[in-house]
């Protein structure tokens, strides 16, 4: 096994923070995309190739917040591979404190073309949990709809991971508004929604510039302080492009701690779940 290698170094710009007052999740994925691209170049891939590897699955855990002005770095390696796929492991660290902030396991749809021994790493990320399916009676809503712009695609011409997450974030805000966790509620109560887990998969082919997409969302679980929402992105014609399960907490913005959902919001969320 080799050591992981640095694949990105940068910082959080002020405009990259969201209404929860920390680094927007889509920009984590923008940086992870760059880390992956650099690693693939070091493995000998050419991004102009038609078969340049694309993501089929990303499992991400958010462990510590990053805020505007924070510097960070990403270290990456190969967890495992076979003839048809590679699983990469990324760790994002706060450069000042050395704290591990985020981990991502990323599966790519191409196998290695070179000896990976120097890229292989021992991985100690938190195991993925099976979060289960939506409740049978859950209501689904169209939660996002737009067209991929030319500046949103990556070096291989596919929608960048950050472009997917920006859209899923919009969908998540729309489904939250459906049960009362709206922008006005958040402002009046100094509340945010802080994600701690993404399970993202791509059962279809990736979107490209000019393609239209629509998103359908629902609520899979609501607890005392946490909830899970699920989202399906499809292209025109109905093909499922991507699926995302989001786990997060109802966050007190001043204490930076999870706090209980009001009973009224829980009731409305459970109505969407069909309970």
N, C-alpha and C positions, 0 to 999 in steps of 0.2 A: 504494500500500500504506500502511495505517495502522500505528501502533505497537500492540504487544500491550498489554493493559490488566489492571490488578490485579483479580482476581476473588475472592480469598480471602486472609485473613491470620489466623494462629492459632498454636497451639503444640502440643507433644506432651505429653499428660497421662501420668502414671506408669502408670496402669492400661491405657493403650493400647499398651504394649510387650509383646512375646511372649517365648517361651522362648529365642529367639535374642538376646534382650536389646536389641532395637531396635524402632522403630515398626512395629506390625503392618500388613501390607499392606492389609487390609480398610479400615483407617482412612485410608490414602491415598485410596482410592476414595470414602470418605465425603466427604472434602474436595473431590475432583475433581467429585463430584456437585453439591456446592454451587457450585463455580466455574462449572460448566455452566449450572446453573439461573439464576445471576445474569446470565451472558452472554445467555441466551435472553430474560430479562426486559428487558434493555437493548435487545435487537433488536425488542421489541414483542410477544413471545409472552405469553399468559395461561395459567398452569399449570392453570386449570380447564377449558381447552379439551380436547375429546376427542382432538384431533390434536396435542396437545403432544408435541414431538419425543422419541423414545426412542432409546437406543443400539442400534446393530446390530453395532458392532465397536470394540474398544479395544486398542491396541497400546501397551504400557507398558514403559519401560526404567528400572530402578533403578540409579542411578549412584553415589550416596553415601548412607551411612546417616544416619538421624535417630534421636536418642535422647531419653529423657525430659527434658523441660524445654527442648528446642530450639524456637525460634521459626522460623516459615517463612511464605512467601507463595507464591501461585500467580498466574501471569500467563497470559492466554489470548487467543486470536484465532481467526480462520477461515482455514484453509489453502487450502481450495477448496470449491466448491459447484456444484450444478446444480439443475435444477428439482425433483428428488426427494430430494436429500440434501445434507448439509453435513459437511465434515470439520473438526473443531476441533483446535487444538493447545494443549496446556497444558504449562507449565514450572513446576516447584516448586523454589524457592530457599531455602537456609538464610539466615535473616535476619541472623544474626551474621556469617557468613563470606562471604556472597554466592555461595557455591558452588551450581551446578546439581545438584540431587539426583535429580530424577525428570522424565521426559518422558512425555506420553501423547498419542497421536493417537486421536481419538474420532470415529466416524462416526455421524451421526444420520439418522433415516429420514424427515425432512422437509426440503424446500428452503427457501431464504430467503423471507421475506415483505416484506423491506425492502432498500434499497440497502446492500450489505455493505462498500462501499469503506472505510469508516472502521474496520471490524472485520478486514479482511484483513491477513495477516501473511506475511512470508517465513519459511519453516520450514527449519531446519537439523538436525532430529532424525535420529538414526541410522536408516538404511533398514532395513526389515523383511526378515528372511531367511525363506525357505521352509524350514520345519523338517521337512517330509515327513510321511509317515503312520506309524502303528504298524507294527512288524514283523508279518508275516502270522500268525505263531504266538503272538502275545502273549496272555497270559491277562488277563481283565478281572474285576474284583471290585467288588461293591457296597460303596461306601466312605463313603457318607453318605445319610441318609434322615431327613426331618423335614417340618414344616409351616410355612408362612410365617405369622408372627405379625403382628398389626395394626400394631405399632410399627416394623416393618421396612420398610414401604412408603414411597415418596417422596411428594412433593406432588401427583403426578398419579395416585397409587394403585397404581403398579407397585413391585415389589420393588426397593429401592435397590441401586445397584451394590455397596455395601459388604455387603449381605446375600448377594449372590452370592459375593463373595470370602471371607466368613467360612465359607461352606459348602465352597467349593473348598479352602480351607486345611485344614479338617477332613478332607476326602477325601485331600488330599496327605499328611497325617500318617498316615492309615490305610494308604495304599499303602506309605509308608516303613516302617511297622511290619512289613508283610508280608515285607520282605527283611532285617529285623534292625535298622533304624535307628529304634529305639523310644525312648520317653522314658527308660527306664532306661539304654539305651546312651548317649544324649546326656548324661545326668547324670553317669554314671561316667567318660566321656571328655571332658567339657567341649566337646561338639560341637553345632553347630546346622546348620540348612539355610537358607541365605541366597539368596533369589530375586533374579535380575537381569533377567528378562524374563517378561512375560505377553503371550500372544496370545489374546484373548478375543473370541468371536463369539456372536451371538444369531440362529440360524437360525429359531427359533420365536418365538411371542408371549411377552411377559414374564409372569412369575408375579405373582399378586396375593394379597392377604391371604386366608388360609384354604386355599390350594392346597397339596397335598402334592407333594413332589419326591423323587426318588432319584438317586443319582450312581453312575456306573461309571467305574473308573479303571484305568490300567495304566502301565507304564514303556516309554518309547520309545527311550531312550538312556542309557547309563551310561559315563562316561569315567574318567579318573584322579582328577579332583576334582569334576567336574560331572555332572549328570544332567538328563534331561527326563522329566517325567510328563505324561500327557494324561488329561483328564477330560471326561465327557459327563453333563450334567444333563438329566433328563427329568421331565415331569409325569405324573401318573396317566393311563394310556392309551397311554403310550409316545412321545408327541411330544417330540422333542429341543428343549429350551429354549435351552441354552447349551453351548458348547465352550470348553475352556481348555487351552492348552499352557503349562507352567511350566518355565522353565530356572532352575537354581540350583546352588549349590556346597555341598560338605561343608566346613563352616566351623569352624576352631579358634576357640573363643570368647575365649580369652585373647589370642591374637595377632591376632585379627580378620582372619585370612587363610585362603584355601582350603587344605585339606590333603587328602592322598590317602585314598580309601576303602580300608578293609581288604579284603584279597582275598576273605575269606569273604562280605562284603556284596556285592561285585561278582558273585561266583558266584551268590548267591541272586537278585540282581536280574536277571541274565541268564537264569536259569531262568524267571522271570516273563515275560521278553521272548520266551521260546520258543527260546533259543539253547542 
